[in-house]
Structures are given as structure tokens and as C-alpha cells.
Amino acid sequence: MPIISLCRSITSSLSHNLTCAASDKQRQQFAADALLRSEKVLADLATLLLEKGEGNGEYHRSREAALDLLTTAGIAFVRNCTTFSEGVFLLERLVTKTNDVVLRKKLRIYANQLRHRWKDADPANLSEPSWQRSRALGKVDGTLVSALIICFCFILLAGMAKPMVASLAAQRPAEAPIPAEQPEVVGVEPPASPVATPPDVPPADNSGGGYGRYTDDSGVIHLVNDPADVPAQFRSRFRVIAAGRELSGGDGKTTTPVNCTRNRVLVPVTLRYQGREARVVLLLDTGATVTTISTGVADRLGINRDALQQGTSTVADGRVVPSYQFTADLISVGPKHMPGAIVSILPGSGSDGAEGLLGMNFLKEFRYHVDFNRGVIEWGS
């Protein structure tokens, strides 16, 4: 069966099974079965890549079909998996089955997301799968044996060297007596090196435009685009975290402040379309193929949906819903910019402070790391 037809068959079967599933355990099993069946897809893609090359149109279309399959199966698997060790092992094994950079990156992202769920659910018993522990123990045993061999050789050489040193000392001529040391002058200390006085650190600038944050009485952190959007009772708590520039980390990496709450990452994003600009907060979602926005954001950009061609999108639970697509002039997140990006208008998209999803069509173009403790995205070069 051709790769595209096989991918569509597995995806369609999985979507139907997810809809009919009566429990999370069944959803996990259906998603795991689809991932196992995708091994054949990855193997055929690897063969096609060697035969045709990455720039071939047939390979490009086949890879897009494989991405759709892995997105549907991967999201359902990560959300419903409870056997974390076996789940991480399955996803890591699939990484070894493909030589495509994009597919390997998506599978590694799902494996890391499952590790985060594992850590949250059972941090005391977090451990790698048994095959990784065995390999690590093998390395420790090998290192210990090597250390013992080195110690034995050192002792043996030391025993052989002792009589040789004694023999040489007996043949050595007498040395001239060492002159007496001069008495040490006490009471005079060398001049102390001047210590540079650190300059005063100016207070943080909490005025001006940009993105800011405040914490309400419940301890929830909110991101806002304009200080005027902060409720009056919380304005004393408002702090600017990106006033027309990006912060720089101690290691020289550029960072963008984000809101990390309940294992969700809310990212400040700027969208431009035909002379209009909208600052929005999108949920970082590595399972979304393209970036999506709500109809409210589309209205702020002045987009006439009636003039766009209607299509369909598959959401996380397998449902197929109507959507509209357009090409944004620019998507900007901190110092990273992507011109000519495809954006999908998805009715009902966005909730809990987000106005849509920041998808893989933007994220795959850049190297980044989310630091949950500091509440920032670190951008690589």
C-alpha cells in the first residue's frame, strides 16, 4: 500500500476508535496500536528518502501524511498514557526507526512531554525504562573493573620502583649542604589589591509598553499586552517583563518571558496581516501542525472569512471541524520572526487565557527550550 494511503487508513481508523473508546485506557491502547503500525510507514519513508531525496515531491507529500498520523496518535497517546516507562520506550524506539529530522523531532517532543507527565504523576518513582537502566549499570560495572585494573598496575609499578630508587640513592654523590634560610620578616604585610566597588544596580523599569504580568489574589499569574488592561486593584502588582526589547540570560542566550502554569506555556505573539497588527497570547502546542487563532483575533486583524476557502482541521480528540486558512505577513515571538506563515482560523479555539495555538509550522524553524522555573523560552542560535 502506498505510504499516503497507509497513513490515511491508520489515521481514520484511530479517529473512529478514539470516538468510540469508553475509557482512557482504551484510548491509550488504540493510540499505541497506531504508533506501532506507523513503524511500517517510517520504514517505507526511509527507503523513499534514500531513493528519491528530501526535495522530491512524492517524499514531501508522504512525510506530511506521516506527520498528520504521528500528530493524531502522539497527542492521544501522551494524554491518555499511564504506563509511563513503556510509553517513553515506545516513542524513543520510533525515533530510531526514521532518518527524517522533522519526524524525529516530533517523536522526541512527545517523549519529553510524556516524561513531564510521568514526573508530575509519580516523581518519587521516576526512572528510565529497564533497558536503559541495564545499559547504565553495564557502563558502571565496566568503569569499576577498569579502575581496579589501573589501581593494581599502579601498586605493582610502585613495588618495582622502590628498590630501583634505593639503588640510585646509594650511587648518588653527596650534595652540598643547604644554606640556612634567612629569617622571615614579620609585621609587614604586602599592600592589598584594590577591590573594585560594584556599580549600583538601577531599579527595574516598570514603565513603558510591552508585555507585562501581574498576580491576582488567588496566586494566578496573568499576561497582559497593555497596563490599562490590569484591574485597578492589581495595578500595584503589575511588572513589565518585555518593554520593546528581549531579556538576556546569564549564558548569553536570548530569552522571551512566558507564563508557565498547570503544565501549560502561554506565549506572547505578534501577528501582522495587510497592515494590521494584533498582540495575542497563544498556547505553545507541539502537537498542532499549524498555528491557529480564534475568530476574535481574526476580526481584530480585519480578516473576512467569507473570502477565504473553507477547509477542515483534526483536533486532539480526533474530531474533524471546519476551519479557514490565510497567510500572515509575519508571526513574531520575541526575537524570532517568520514571514509568510500559514495560520488557521479555528472557531472555538483558545481558552483559559489563550487565544489560539502556537503550532509546529513556527516552532520547527527555531531551536528553543522552555525554562519552567524561570518562566522563559530560551532561544538557541
Secondary structure, 3 states (H helix, E strand, C coil): CCHHHHHHHHHHHHHHHHHHCCCHHHHHHHHHHHHHHHHHHHHHHHHHHHHHCCCCHHHHHHHHHHHHHHHHHHHHHHHHCCCHHHHHHHHHHHHCCCCCHHHHHHHHHHHHHHHHHHHHHCHHHCCCCHHHHHHHHHHHHHHHHHHHHHHHHHHHHHHHHHHHHHHHHHHCCCCCCCCCCCCCCCCCCCCCCCCCCCCCCCCCCCCCCCEEEEECCCCCEEEECCHHHCCHHHHHHCEEEECCCCEECCCCCEEEECEEECCEEEEEEEEEECCEEEEEEEEECCCCCCEEECHHHHHHCCCCHHHCCEEEEECCCCCEEEEEEEEEEEEEECCEEEEEEEEEECCCCCCCCCCEEECHHHHCCCCEEEECCCCEEEECC
